Amino acid sequence: MPEEVCDVCGSTNIKEIKCKLICQNCGTILRSCADLGAITPSIEVNRNGSPRY
Ligand SMILES: [Zn+2]
């Protein structure tokens, strides 16, 4: 995995906590679950078995 760099302060001291990438230097949340996950659950749910309207 390539080293992440904080967009705000330029630090590479970034930690992943509960699927969020947080800069340990300035506390900025760089990415959240939606950005990290390749899966798009909402679409899959709609395809596989959501109620029809
Ligand atoms: Zn930062």
mmCIF file of the protein (N, C-alpha, C, O) and its ligand, coordinates in Angstrom:
data_MODEL
# 
_entry.id   MODEL 
# 
loop_
_entity.id 
_entity.type 
_entity.pdbx_number_of_molecules 
1 polymer     1 
2 non-polymer 1 
# 
_entity_poly.entity_id                      1 
_entity_poly.type                           'polypeptide(L)' 
_entity_poly.nstd_linkage                   no 
_entity_poly.nstd_monomer                   no 
_entity_poly.pdbx_seq_one_letter_code       MPEEVCDVCGSTNIKEIKCKLICQNCGTILRSCADLGAITPSIEVNRNGSPRY 
_entity_poly.pdbx_seq_one_letter_code_can   MPEEVCDVCGSTNIKEIKCKLICQNCGTILRSCADLGAITPSIEVNRNGSPRY 
_entity_poly.pdbx_strand_id                 A 
# 
loop_
_entity_poly_seq.entity_id 
_entity_poly_seq.num 
_entity_poly_seq.mon_id 
_entity_poly_seq.hetero 
1 1  MET n 
1 2  PRO n 
1 3  GLU n 
1 4  GLU n 
1 5  VAL n 
1 6  CYS n 
1 7  ASP n 
1 8  VAL n 
1 9  CYS n 
1 10 GLY n 
1 11 SER n 
1 12 THR n 
1 13 ASN n 
1 14 ILE n 
1 15 LYS n 
1 16 GLU n 
1 17 ILE n 
1 18 LYS n 
1 19 CYS n 
1 20 LYS n 
1 21 LEU n 
1 22 ILE n 
1 23 CYS n 
1 24 GLN n 
1 25 ASN n 
1 26 CYS n 
1 27 GLY n 
1 28 THR n 
1 29 ILE n 
1 30 LEU n 
1 31 ARG n 
1 32 SER n 
1 33 CYS n 
1 34 ALA n 
1 35 ASP n 
1 36 LEU n 
1 37 GLY n 
1 38 ALA n 
1 39 ILE n 
1 40 THR n 
1 41 PRO n 
1 42 SER n 
1 43 ILE n 
1 44 GLU n 
1 45 VAL n 
1 46 ASN n 
1 47 ARG n 
1 48 ASN n 
1 49 GLY n 
1 50 SER n 
1 51 PRO n 
1 52 ARG n 
1 53 TYR n 
# 
loop_
_struct_asym.id 
_struct_asym.entity_id 
A 1 
B 2 
# 
loop_
_chem_comp.id 
_chem_comp.type 
_chem_comp.mon_nstd_flag 
ALA 'L-peptide linking' y 
ARG 'L-peptide linking' y 
ASN 'L-peptide linking' y 
ASP 'L-peptide linking' y 
CYS 'L-peptide linking' y 
GLN 'L-peptide linking' y 
GLU 'L-peptide linking' y 
GLY 'peptide linking'   y 
ILE 'L-peptide linking' y 
LEU 'L-peptide linking' y 
LYS 'L-peptide linking' y 
MET 'L-peptide linking' y 
PRO 'L-peptide linking' y 
SER 'L-peptide linking' y 
THR 'L-peptide linking' y 
TYR 'L-peptide linking' y 
VAL 'L-peptide linking' y 
ZN  non-polymer         . 
# 
_pdbx_entity_nonpoly.entity_id   2 
_pdbx_entity_nonpoly.name        ? 
_pdbx_entity_nonpoly.comp_id     ZN 
# 
_pdbx_nonpoly_scheme.asym_id         B 
_pdbx_nonpoly_scheme.entity_id       2 
_pdbx_nonpoly_scheme.mon_id          ZN 
_pdbx_nonpoly_scheme.ndb_seq_num     1 
_pdbx_nonpoly_scheme.pdb_seq_num     101 
_pdbx_nonpoly_scheme.auth_seq_num    101 
_pdbx_nonpoly_scheme.pdb_mon_id      ZN 
_pdbx_nonpoly_scheme.auth_mon_id     ZN 
_pdbx_nonpoly_scheme.pdb_strand_id   A 
_pdbx_nonpoly_scheme.pdb_ins_code    . 
# 
loop_
_atom_site.group_PDB 
_atom_site.id 
_atom_site.type_symbol 
_atom_site.label_atom_id 
_atom_site.label_alt_id 
_atom_site.label_comp_id 
_atom_site.label_asym_id 
_atom_site.label_entity_id 
_atom_site.label_seq_id 
_atom_site.pdbx_PDB_ins_code 
_atom_site.Cartn_x 
_atom_site.Cartn_y 
_atom_site.Cartn_z 
_atom_site.occupancy 
_atom_site.B_iso_or_equiv 
_atom_site.pdbx_formal_charge 
_atom_site.auth_seq_id 
_atom_site.auth_comp_id 
_atom_site.auth_asym_id 
_atom_site.auth_atom_id 
_atom_site.pdbx_PDB_model_num 
ATOM   1   N  N  . MET A 1 1  ? 0.853   -1.204  0.000  1.00 0.00 ? 1   MET A N  1 
ATOM   2   C  CA . MET A 1 1  ? 0.000   0.000   0.000  1.00 0.00 ? 1   MET A CA 1 
ATOM   3   C  C  . MET A 1 1  ? 0.880   1.241   0.000  1.00 0.00 ? 1   MET A C  1 
ATOM   4   O  O  . MET A 1 1  ? 1.758   1.374   0.852  1.00 0.00 ? 1   MET A O  1 
ATOM   5   N  N  . PRO A 1 2  ? 0.663   2.129   -0.919 1.00 0.00 ? 2   PRO A N  1 
ATOM   6   C  CA . PRO A 1 2  ? 1.471   3.346   -0.998 1.00 0.00 ? 2   PRO A CA 1 
ATOM   7   C  C  . PRO A 1 2  ? 1.251   4.237   0.209  1.00 0.00 ? 2   PRO A C  1 
ATOM   8   O  O  . PRO A 1 2  ? 0.191   4.218   0.833  1.00 0.00 ? 2   PRO A O  1 
ATOM   9   N  N  . GLU A 1 3  ? 2.250   5.000   0.517  1.00 0.00 ? 3   GLU A N  1 
ATOM   10  C  CA . GLU A 1 3  ? 2.192   5.850   1.700  1.00 0.00 ? 3   GLU A CA 1 
ATOM   11  C  C  . GLU A 1 3  ? 1.258   7.032   1.456  1.00 0.00 ? 3   GLU A C  1 
ATOM   12  O  O  . GLU A 1 3  ? 1.365   7.743   0.457  1.00 0.00 ? 3   GLU A O  1 
ATOM   13  N  N  . GLU A 1 4  ? 0.360   7.210   2.383  1.00 0.00 ? 4   GLU A N  1 
ATOM   14  C  CA . GLU A 1 4  ? -0.582  8.312   2.251  1.00 0.00 ? 4   GLU A CA 1 
ATOM   15  C  C  . GLU A 1 4  ? 0.044   9.616   2.738  1.00 0.00 ? 4   GLU A C  1 
ATOM   16  O  O  . GLU A 1 4  ? 0.839   9.622   3.678  1.00 0.00 ? 4   GLU A O  1 
ATOM   17  N  N  . VAL A 1 5  ? -0.315  10.691  2.105  1.00 0.00 ? 5   VAL A N  1 
ATOM   18  C  CA . VAL A 1 5  ? 0.181   11.999  2.510  1.00 0.00 ? 5   VAL A CA 1 
ATOM   19  C  C  . VAL A 1 5  ? -1.006  12.908  2.802  1.00 0.00 ? 5   VAL A C  1 
ATOM   20  O  O  . VAL A 1 5  ? -1.949  12.996  2.016  1.00 0.00 ? 5   VAL A O  1 
ATOM   21  N  N  . CYS A 1 6  ? -0.943  13.574  3.932  1.00 0.00 ? 6   CYS A N  1 
ATOM   22  C  CA . CYS A 1 6  ? -2.018  14.486  4.309  1.00 0.00 ? 6   CYS A CA 1 
ATOM   23  C  C  . CYS A 1 6  ? -2.076  15.675  3.362  1.00 0.00 ? 6   CYS A C  1 
ATOM   24  O  O  . CYS A 1 6  ? -1.066  16.324  3.091  1.00 0.00 ? 6   CYS A O  1 
ATOM   25  N  N  . ASP A 1 7  ? -3.268  15.945  2.869  1.00 0.00 ? 7   ASP A N  1 
ATOM   26  C  CA . ASP A 1 7  ? -3.438  17.067  1.955  1.00 0.00 ? 7   ASP A CA 1 
ATOM   27  C  C  . ASP A 1 7  ? -3.307  18.409  2.663  1.00 0.00 ? 7   ASP A C  1 
ATOM   28  O  O  . ASP A 1 7  ? -2.994  19.428  2.047  1.00 0.00 ? 7   ASP A O  1 
ATOM   29  N  N  . VAL A 1 8  ? -3.553  18.389  3.972  1.00 0.00 ? 8   VAL A N  1 
ATOM   30  C  CA . VAL A 1 8  ? -3.577  19.642  4.724  1.00 0.00 ? 8   VAL A CA 1 
ATOM   31  C  C  . VAL A 1 8  ? -2.184  20.056  5.170  1.00 0.00 ? 8   VAL A C  1 
ATOM   32  O  O  . VAL A 1 8  ? -1.751  21.182  4.922  1.00 0.00 ? 8   VAL A O  1 
ATOM   33  N  N  . CYS A 1 9  ? -1.479  19.131  5.835  1.00 0.00 ? 9   CYS A N  1 
ATOM   34  C  CA . CYS A 1 9  ? -0.190  19.494  6.421  1.00 0.00 ? 9   CYS A CA 1 
ATOM   35  C  C  . CYS A 1 9  ? 0.992   18.789  5.769  1.00 0.00 ? 9   CYS A C  1 
ATOM   36  O  O  . CYS A 1 9  ? 2.144   19.109  6.065  1.00 0.00 ? 9   CYS A O  1 
ATOM   37  N  N  . GLY A 1 10 ? 0.717   17.830  4.882  1.00 0.00 ? 10  GLY A N  1 
ATOM   38  C  CA . GLY A 1 10 ? 1.787   17.161  4.172  1.00 0.00 ? 10  GLY A CA 1 
ATOM   39  C  C  . GLY A 1 10 ? 2.456   16.058  4.954  1.00 0.00 ? 10  GLY A C  1 
ATOM   40  O  O  . GLY A 1 10 ? 3.445   15.489  4.493  1.00 0.00 ? 10  GLY A O  1 
ATOM   41  N  N  . SER A 1 11 ? 1.940   15.740  6.129  1.00 0.00 ? 11  SER A N  1 
ATOM   42  C  CA . SER A 1 11 ? 2.531   14.694  6.956  1.00 0.00 ? 11  SER A CA 1 
ATOM   43  C  C  . SER A 1 11 ? 2.205   13.312  6.410  1.00 0.00 ? 11  SER A C  1 
ATOM   44  O  O  . SER A 1 11 ? 1.149   13.095  5.816  1.00 0.00 ? 11  SER A O  1 
ATOM   45  N  N  . THR A 1 12 ? 3.126   12.388  6.621  1.00 0.00 ? 12  THR A N  1 
ATOM   46  C  CA . THR A 1 12 ? 2.861   11.000  6.248  1.00 0.00 ? 12  THR A CA 1 
ATOM   47  C  C  . THR A 1 12 ? 2.476   10.167  7.464  1.00 0.00 ? 12  THR A C  1 
ATOM   48  O  O  . THR A 1 12 ? 2.364   8.944   7.383  1.00 0.00 ? 12  THR A O  1 
ATOM   49  N  N  . ASN A 1 13 ? 2.278   10.833  8.574  1.00 0.00 ? 13  ASN A N  1 
ATOM   50  C  CA . ASN A 1 13 ? 1.891   10.140  9.808  1.00 0.00 ? 13  ASN A CA 1 
ATOM   51  C  C  . ASN A 1 13 ? 0.382   9.966   9.836  1.00 0.00 ? 13  ASN A C  1 
ATOM   52  O  O  . ASN A 1 13 ? -0.340  10.651  10.560 1.00 0.00 ? 13  ASN A O  1 
ATOM   53  N  N  . ILE A 1 14 ? -0.066  9.019   9.015  1.00 0.00 ? 14  ILE A N  1 
ATOM   54  C  CA . ILE A 1 14 ? -1.496  8.816   8.836  1.00 0.00 ? 14  ILE A CA 1 
ATOM   55  C  C  . ILE A 1 14 ? -1.870  7.415   9.283  1.00 0.00 ? 14  ILE A C  1 
ATOM   56  O  O  . ILE A 1 14 ? -1.179  6.442   8.979  1.00 0.00 ? 14  ILE A O  1 
ATOM   57  N  N  . LYS A 1 15 ? -2.963  7.331   10.003 1.00 0.00 ? 15  LYS A N  1 
ATOM   58  C  CA . LYS A 1 15 ? -3.370  6.065   10.575 1.00 0.00 ? 15  LYS A CA 1 
ATOM   59  C  C  . LYS A 1 15 ? -4.796  5.746   10.148 1.00 0.00 ? 15  LYS A C  1 
ATOM   60  O  O  . LYS A 1 15 ? -5.645  6.631   10.042 1.00 0.00 ? 15  LYS A O  1 
ATOM   61  N  N  . GLU A 1 16 ? -5.043  4.443   9.901  1.00 0.00 ? 16  GLU A N  1 
ATOM   62  C  CA . GLU A 1 16 ? -6.388  4.029   9.531  1.00 0.00 ? 16  GLU A CA 1 
ATOM   63  C  C  . GLU A 1 16 ? -7.121  3.553   10.766 1.00 0.00 ? 16  GLU A C  1 
ATOM   64  O  O  . GLU A 1 16 ? -6.715  2.584   11.407 1.00 0.00 ? 16  GLU A O  1 
ATOM   65  N  N  . ILE A 1 17 ? -8.189  4.229   11.093 1.00 0.00 ? 17  ILE A N  1 
ATOM   66  C  CA . ILE A 1 17 ? -8.975  3.882   12.272 1.00 0.00 ? 17  ILE A CA 1 
ATOM   67  C  C  . ILE A 1 17 ? -10.427 3.693   11.863 1.00 0.00 ? 17  ILE A C  1 
ATOM   68  O  O  . ILE A 1 17 ? -11.086 4.625   11.401 1.00 0.00 ? 17  ILE A O  1 
ATOM   69  N  N  . LYS A 1 18 ? -10.910 2.478   12.040 1.00 0.00 ? 18  LYS A N  1 
ATOM   70  C  CA . LYS A 1 18 ? -12.305 2.176   11.711 1.00 0.00 ? 18  LYS A CA 1 
ATOM   71  C  C  . LYS A 1 18 ? -12.652 2.659   10.308 1.00 0.00 ? 18  LYS A C  1 
ATOM   72  O  O  . LYS A 1 18 ? -13.618 3.392   10.096 1.00 0.00 ? 18  LYS A O  1 
ATOM   73  N  N  . CYS A 1 19 ? -11.843 2.231   9.376  1.00 0.00 ? 19  CYS A N  1 
ATOM   74  C  CA . CYS A 1 19 ? -12.002 2.523   7.961  1.00 0.00 ? 19  CYS A CA 1 
ATOM   75  C  C  . CYS A 1 19 ? -12.009 4.016   7.653  1.00 0.00 ? 19  CYS A C  1 
ATOM   76  O  O  . CYS A 1 19 ? -12.586 4.461   6.661  1.00 0.00 ? 19  CYS A O  1 
ATOM   77  N  N  . LYS A 1 20 ? -11.352 4.779   8.527  1.00 0.00 ? 20  LYS A N  1 
ATOM   78  C  CA . LYS A 1 20 ? -11.119 6.183   8.195  1.00 0.00 ? 20  LYS A CA 1 
ATOM   79  C  C  . LYS A 1 20 ? -9.627  6.440   8.243  1.00 0.00 ? 20  LYS A C  1 
ATOM   80  O  O  . LYS A 1 20 ? -8.937  5.966   9.145  1.00 0.00 ? 20  LYS A O  1 
ATOM   81  N  N  . LEU A 1 21 ? -9.133  7.187   7.278  1.00 0.00 ? 21  LEU A N  1 
ATOM   82  C  CA . LEU A 1 21 ? -7.733  7.582   7.306  1.00 0.00 ? 21  LEU A CA 1 
ATOM   83  C  C  . LEU A 1 21 ? -7.630  8.936   7.994  1.00 0.00 ? 21  LEU A C  1 
ATOM   84  O  O  . LEU A 1 21 ? -8.160  9.940   7.518  1.00 0.00 ? 21  LEU A O  1 
ATOM   85  N  N  . ILE A 1 22 ? -6.937  8.936   9.121  1.00 0.00 ? 22  ILE A N  1 
ATOM   86  C  CA . ILE A 1 22 ? -6.841  10.155  9.915  1.00 0.00 ? 22  ILE A CA 1 
ATOM   87  C  C  . ILE A 1 22 ? -5.390  10.567  10.039 1.00 0.00 ? 22  ILE A C  1 
ATOM   88  O  O  . ILE A 1 22 ? -4.538  9.754   10.397 1.00 0.00 ? 22  ILE A O  1 
ATOM   89  N  N  . CYS A 1 23 ? -5.104  11.817  9.747  1.00 0.00 ? 23  CYS A N  1 
ATOM   90  C  CA . CYS A 1 23 ? -3.776  12.361  9.924  1.00 0.00 ? 23  CYS A CA 1 
ATOM   91  C  C  . CYS A 1 23 ? -3.499  12.533  11.409 1.00 0.00 ? 23  CYS A C  1 
ATOM   92  O  O  . CYS A 1 23 ? -4.221  13.242  12.110 1.00 0.00 ? 23  CYS A O  1 
ATOM   93  N  N  . GLN A 1 24 ? -2.441  11.874  11.881 1.00 0.00 ? 24  GLN A N  1 
ATOM   94  C  CA . GLN A 1 24 ? -2.115  11.957  13.301 1.00 0.00 ? 24  GLN A CA 1 
ATOM   95  C  C  . GLN A 1 24 ? -1.473  13.290  13.648 1.00 0.00 ? 24  GLN A C  1 
ATOM   96  O  O  . GLN A 1 24 ? -1.367  13.643  14.823 1.00 0.00 ? 24  GLN A O  1 
ATOM   97  N  N  . ASN A 1 25 ? -1.054  14.013  12.657 1.00 0.00 ? 25  ASN A N  1 
ATOM   98  C  CA . ASN A 1 25 ? -0.376  15.278  12.903 1.00 0.00 ? 25  ASN A CA 1 
ATOM   99  C  C  . ASN A 1 25 ? -1.365  16.417  13.116 1.00 0.00 ? 25  ASN A C  1 
ATOM   100 O  O  . ASN A 1 25 ? -1.220  17.193  14.060 1.00 0.00 ? 25  ASN A O  1 
ATOM   101 N  N  . CYS A 1 26 ? -2.368  16.525  12.251 1.00 0.00 ? 26  CYS A N  1 
ATOM   102 C  CA . CYS A 1 26 ? -3.296  17.651  12.344 1.00 0.00 ? 26  CYS A CA 1 
ATOM   103 C  C  . CYS A 1 26 ? -4.730  17.201  12.608 1.00 0.00 ? 26  CYS A C  1 
ATOM   104 O  O  . CYS A 1 26 ? -5.607  18.031  12.850 1.00 0.00 ? 26  CYS A O  1 
ATOM   105 N  N  . GLY A 1 27 ? -4.975  15.879  12.563 1.00 0.00 ? 27  GLY A N  1 
ATOM   106 C  CA . GLY A 1 27 ? -6.285  15.372  12.917 1.00 0.00 ? 27  GLY A CA 1 
ATOM   107 C  C  . GLY A 1 27 ? -7.303  15.392  11.801 1.00 0.00 ? 27  GLY A C  1 
ATOM   108 O  O  . GLY A 1 27 ? -8.483  15.120  12.025 1.00 0.00 ? 27  GLY A O  1 
ATOM   109 N  N  . THR A 1 28 ? -6.862  15.707  10.615 1.00 0.00 ? 28  THR A N  1 
ATOM   110 C  CA . THR A 1 28 ? -7.789  15.749  9.489  1.00 0.00 ? 28  THR A CA 1 
ATOM   111 C  C  . THR A 1 28 ? -8.197  14.343  9.049  1.00 0.00 ? 28  THR A C  1 
ATOM   112 O  O  . THR A 1 28 ? -7.354  13.453  8.935  1.00 0.00 ? 28  THR A O  1 
ATOM   113 N  N  . ILE A 1 29 ? -9.478  14.152  8.807  1.00 0.00 ? 29  ILE A N  1 
ATOM   114 C  CA . ILE A 1 29 ? -9.954  12.899  8.232  1.00 0.00 ? 29  ILE A CA 1 
ATOM   115 C  C  . ILE A 1 29 ? -9.816  12.991  6.721  1.00 0.00 ? 29  ILE A C  1 
ATOM   116 O  O  . ILE A 1 29 ? -10.511 13.760  6.056  1.00 0.00 ? 29  ILE A O  1 
ATOM   117 N  N  . LEU A 1 30 ? -8.899  12.185  6.199  1.00 0.00 ? 30  LEU A N  1 
ATOM   118 C  CA . LEU A 1 30 ? -8.591  12.282  4.774  1.00 0.00 ? 30  LEU A CA 1 
ATOM   119 C  C  . LEU A 1 30 ? -9.573  11.489  3.931  1.00 0.00 ? 30  LEU A C  1 
ATOM   120 O  O  . LEU A 1 30 ? -10.021 11.938  2.876  1.00 0.00 ? 30  LEU A O  1 
ATOM   121 N  N  . ARG A 1 31 ? -9.895  10.307  4.419  1.00 0.00 ? 31  ARG A N  1 
ATOM   122 C  CA . ARG A 1 31 ? -10.839 9.475   3.677  1.00 0.00 ? 31  ARG A CA 1 
ATOM   123 C  C  . ARG A 1 31 ? -11.757 8.769   4.650  1.00 0.00 ? 31  ARG A C  1 
ATOM   124 O  O  . ARG A 1 31 ? -11.392 8.515   5.798  1.00 0.00 ? 31  ARG A O  1 
ATOM   125 N  N  . SER A 1 32 ? -12.937 8.459   4.186  1.00 0.00 ? 32  SER A N  1 
ATOM   126 C  CA . SER A 1 32 ? -13.886 7.728   5.006  1.00 0.00 ? 32  SER A CA 1 
ATOM   127 C  C  . SER A 1 32 ? -14.226 6.410   4.331  1.00 0.00 ? 32  SER A C  1 
ATOM   128 O  O  . SER A 1 32 ? -13.674 6.086   3.280  1.00 0.00 ? 32  SER A O  1 
ATOM   129 N  N  . CYS A 1 33 ? -15.125 5.658   4.925  1.00 0.00 ? 33  CYS A N  1 
ATOM   130 C  CA . CYS A 1 33 ? -15.482 4.334   4.420  1.00 0.00 ? 33  CYS A CA 1 
ATOM   131 C  C  . CYS A 1 33 ? -15.916 4.381   2.960  1.00 0.00 ? 33  CYS A C  1 
ATOM   132 O  O  . CYS A 1 33 ? -15.550 3.508   2.173  1.00 0.00 ? 33  CYS A O  1 
ATOM   133 N  N  . ALA A 1 34 ? -16.665 5.359   2.611  1.00 0.00 ? 34  ALA A N  1 
ATOM   134 C  CA . ALA A 1 34 ? -17.204 5.450   1.264  1.00 0.00 ? 34  ALA A CA 1 
ATOM   135 C  C  . ALA A 1 34 ? -16.091 5.549   0.227  1.00 0.00 ? 34  ALA A C  1 
ATOM   136 O  O  . ALA A 1 34 ? -16.215 5.022   -0.879 1.00 0.00 ? 34  ALA A O  1 
ATOM   137 N  N  . ASP A 1 35 ? -15.005 6.227   0.587  1.00 0.00 ? 35  ASP A N  1 
ATOM   138 C  CA . ASP A 1 35 ? -13.902 6.379   -0.342 1.00 0.00 ? 35  ASP A CA 1 
ATOM   139 C  C  . ASP A 1 35 ? -13.030 5.134   -0.397 1.00 0.00 ? 35  ASP A C  1 
ATOM   140 O  O  . ASP A 1 35 ? -12.502 4.774   -1.449 1.00 0.00 ? 35  ASP A O  1 
ATOM   141 N  N  . LEU A 1 36 ? -12.888 4.482   0.752  1.00 0.00 ? 36  LEU A N  1 
ATOM   142 C  CA . LEU A 1 36 ? -11.992 3.337   0.830  1.00 0.00 ? 36  LEU A CA 1 
ATOM   143 C  C  . LEU A 1 36 ? -12.609 2.078   0.241  1.00 0.00 ? 36  LEU A C  1 
ATOM   144 O  O  . LEU A 1 36 ? -11.922 1.292   -0.412 1.00 0.00 ? 36  LEU A O  1 
ATOM   145 N  N  . GLY A 1 37 ? -13.922 1.882   0.472  1.00 0.00 ? 37  GLY A N  1 
ATOM   146 C  CA . GLY A 1 37 ? -14.549 0.641   0.058  1.00 0.00 ? 37  GLY A CA 1 
ATOM   147 C  C  . GLY A 1 37 ? -14.781 0.587   -1.434 1.00 0.00 ? 37  GLY A C  1 
ATOM   148 O  O  . GLY A 1 37 ? -15.297 1.532   -2.031 1.00 0.00 ? 37  GLY A O  1 
ATOM   149 N  N  . ALA A 1 38 ? -14.395 -0.526  -2.030 1.00 0.00 ? 38  ALA A N  1 
ATOM   150 C  CA . ALA A 1 38 ? -14.647 -0.703  -3.448 1.00 0.00 ? 38  ALA A CA 1 
ATOM   151 C  C  . ALA A 1 38 ? -16.066 -1.213  -3.684 1.00 0.00 ? 38  ALA A C  1 
ATOM   152 O  O  . ALA A 1 38 ? -16.610 -1.109  -4.784 1.00 0.00 ? 38  ALA A O  1 
ATOM   153 N  N  . ILE A 1 39 ? -16.639 -1.759  -2.639 1.00 0.00 ? 39  ILE A N  1 
ATOM   154 C  CA . ILE A 1 39 ? -17.981 -2.312  -2.743 1.00 0.00 ? 39  ILE A CA 1 
ATOM   155 C  C  . ILE A 1 39 ? -19.012 -1.196  -2.587 1.00 0.00 ? 39  ILE A C  1 
ATOM   156 O  O  . ILE A 1 39 ? -18.849 -0.287  -1.773 1.00 0.00 ? 39  ILE A O  1 
ATOM   157 N  N  . THR A 1 40 ? -20.048 -1.286  -3.366 1.00 0.00 ? 40  THR A N  1 
ATOM   158 C  CA . THR A 1 40 ? -21.126 -0.317  -3.235 1.00 0.00 ? 40  THR A CA 1 
ATOM   159 C  C  . THR A 1 40 ? -22.386 -1.054  -2.795 1.00 0.00 ? 40  THR A C  1 
ATOM   160 O  O  . THR A 1 40 ? -23.177 -1.500  -3.625 1.00 0.00 ? 40  THR A O  1 
ATOM   161 N  N  . PRO A 1 41 ? -22.562 -1.175  -1.487 1.00 0.00 ? 41  PRO A N  1 
ATOM   162 C  CA . PRO A 1 41 ? -23.635 -2.019  -0.940 1.00 0.00 ? 41  PRO A CA 1 
ATOM   163 C  C  . PRO A 1 41 ? -25.023 -1.603  -1.395 1.00 0.00 ? 41  PRO A C  1 
ATOM   164 O  O  . PRO A 1 41 ? -25.874 -2.460  -1.635 1.00 0.00 ? 41  PRO A O  1 
ATOM   165 N  N  . SER A 1 42 ? -25.263 -0.335  -1.516 1.00 0.00 ? 42  SER A N  1 
ATOM   166 C  CA . SER A 1 42 ? -26.611 0.111   -1.850 1.00 0.00 ? 42  SER A CA 1 
ATOM   167 C  C  . SER A 1 42 ? -27.052 -0.408  -3.209 1.00 0.00 ? 42  SER A C  1 
ATOM   168 O  O  . SER A 1 42 ? -28.207 -0.790  -3.395 1.00 0.00 ? 42  SER A O  1 
ATOM   169 N  N  . ILE A 1 43 ? -26.130 -0.418  -4.148 1.00 0.00 ? 43  ILE A N  1 
ATOM   170 C  CA . ILE A 1 43 ? -26.469 -0.896  -5.483 1.00 0.00 ? 43  ILE A CA 1 
ATOM   171 C  C  . ILE A 1 43 ? -26.719 -2.406  -5.460 1.00 0.00 ? 43  ILE A C  1 
ATOM   172 O  O  . ILE A 1 43 ? -27.675 -2.898  -6.059 1.00 0.00 ? 43  ILE A O  1 
ATOM   173 N  N  . GLU A 1 44 ? -25.842 -3.132  -4.755 1.00 0.00 ? 44  GLU A N  1 
ATOM   174 C  CA . GLU A 1 44 ? -26.002 -4.581  -4.673 1.00 0.00 ? 44  GLU A CA 1 
ATOM   175 C  C  . GLU A 1 44 ? -27.325 -4.965  -4.026 1.00 0.00 ? 44  GLU A C  1 
ATOM   176 O  O  . GLU A 1 44 ? -27.994 -5.893  -4.481 1.00 0.00 ? 44  GLU A O  1 
ATOM   177 N  N  . VAL A 1 45 ? -27.694 -4.275  -2.997 1.00 0.00 ? 45  VAL A N  1 
ATOM   178 C  CA . VAL A 1 45 ? -28.955 -4.564  -2.319 1.00 0.00 ? 45  VAL A CA 1 
ATOM   179 C  C  . VAL A 1 45 ? -30.127 -4.353  -3.256 1.00 0.00 ? 45  VAL A C  1 
ATOM   180 O  O  . VAL A 1 45 ? -31.072 -5.143  -3.276 1.00 0.00 ? 45  VAL A O  1 
ATOM   181 N  N  . ASN A 1 46 ? -30.060 -3.295  -4.023 1.00 0.00 ? 46  ASN A N  1 
ATOM   182 C  CA . ASN A 1 46 ? -31.165 -3.025  -4.934 1.00 0.00 ? 46  ASN A CA 1 
ATOM   183 C  C  . ASN A 1 46 ? -31.280 -4.091  -6.014 1.00 0.00 ? 46  ASN A C  1 
ATOM   184 O  O  . ASN A 1 46 ? -32.380 -4.450  -6.434 1.00 0.00 ? 46  ASN A O  1 
ATOM   185 N  N  . ARG A 1 47 ? -30.132 -4.591  -6.456 1.00 0.00 ? 47  ARG A N  1 
ATOM   186 C  CA . ARG A 1 47 ? -30.163 -5.605  -7.492 1.00 0.00 ? 47  ARG A CA 1 
ATOM   187 C  C  . ARG A 1 47 ? -30.640 -6.951  -6.956 1.00 0.00 ? 47  ARG A C  1 
ATOM   188 O  O  . ARG A 1 47 ? -31.391 -7.665  -7.621 1.00 0.00 ? 47  ARG A O  1 
ATOM   189 N  N  . ASN A 1 48 ? -30.200 -7.286  -5.753 1.00 0.00 ? 48  ASN A N  1 
ATOM   190 C  CA . ASN A 1 48 ? -30.363 -8.655  -5.286 1.00 0.00 ? 48  ASN A CA 1 
ATOM   191 C  C  . ASN A 1 48 ? -31.693 -8.942  -4.607 1.00 0.00 ? 48  ASN A C  1 
ATOM   192 O  O  . ASN A 1 48 ? -32.104 -10.101 -4.565 1.00 0.00 ? 48  ASN A O  1 
ATOM   193 N  N  . GLY A 1 49 ? -32.362 -7.970  -4.090 1.00 0.00 ? 49  GLY A N  1 
ATOM   194 C  CA . GLY A 1 49 ? -33.555 -8.378  -3.405 1.00 0.00 ? 49  GLY A CA 1 
ATOM   195 C  C  . GLY A 1 49 ? -34.313 -7.253  -2.733 1.00 0.00 ? 49  GLY A C  1 
ATOM   196 O  O  . GLY A 1 49 ? -34.965 -7.471  -1.712 1.00 0.00 ? 49  GLY A O  1 
ATOM   197 N  N  . SER A 1 50 ? -34.242 -6.091  -3.271 1.00 0.00 ? 50  SER A N  1 
ATOM   198 C  CA . SER A 1 50 ? -35.052 -5.030  -2.676 1.00 0.00 ? 50  SER A CA 1 
ATOM   199 C  C  . SER A 1 50 ? -36.495 -5.178  -3.107 1.00 0.00 ? 50  SER A C  1 
ATOM   200 O  O  . SER A 1 50 ? -36.761 -5.726  -4.177 1.00 0.00 ? 50  SER A O  1 
ATOM   201 N  N  . PRO A 1 51 ? -37.403 -4.720  -2.330 1.00 0.00 ? 51  PRO A N  1 
ATOM   202 C  CA . PRO A 1 51 ? -38.825 -4.801  -2.716 1.00 0.00 ? 51  PRO A CA 1 
ATOM   203 C  C  . PRO A 1 51 ? -39.101 -3.987  -3.974 1.00 0.00 ? 51  PRO A C  1 
ATOM   204 O  O  . PRO A 1 51 ? -38.525 -2.920  -4.184 1.00 0.00 ? 51  PRO A O  1 
ATOM   205 N  N  . ARG A 1 52 ? -39.974 -4.502  -4.785 1.00 0.00 ? 52  ARG A N  1 
ATOM   206 C  CA . ARG A 1 52 ? -40.328 -3.792  -6.013 1.00 0.00 ? 52  ARG A CA 1 
ATOM   207 C  C  . ARG A 1 52 ? -41.437 -2.789  -5.728 1.00 0.00 ? 52  ARG A C  1 
ATOM   208 O  O  . ARG A 1 52 ? -42.319 -3.008  -4.897 1.00 0.00 ? 52  ARG A O  1 
ATOM   209 N  N  . TYR A 1 53 ? -41.354 -1.709  -6.436 1.00 0.00 ? 53  TYR A N  1 
ATOM   210 C  CA . TYR A 1 53 ? -42.354 -0.670  -6.211 1.00 0.00 ? 53  TYR A CA 1 
ATOM   211 C  C  . TYR A 1 53 ? -43.369 -0.662  -7.345 1.00 0.00 ? 53  TYR A C  1 
ATOM   212 O  O  . TYR A 1 53 ? -44.297 0.147   -7.338 1.00 0.00 ? 53  TYR A O  1 
HETATM 213 ZN ZN . ZN  B 2 .  ? -2.344  16.571  8.419  1.00 0.00 2 101 ZN  A ZN 1 
# 
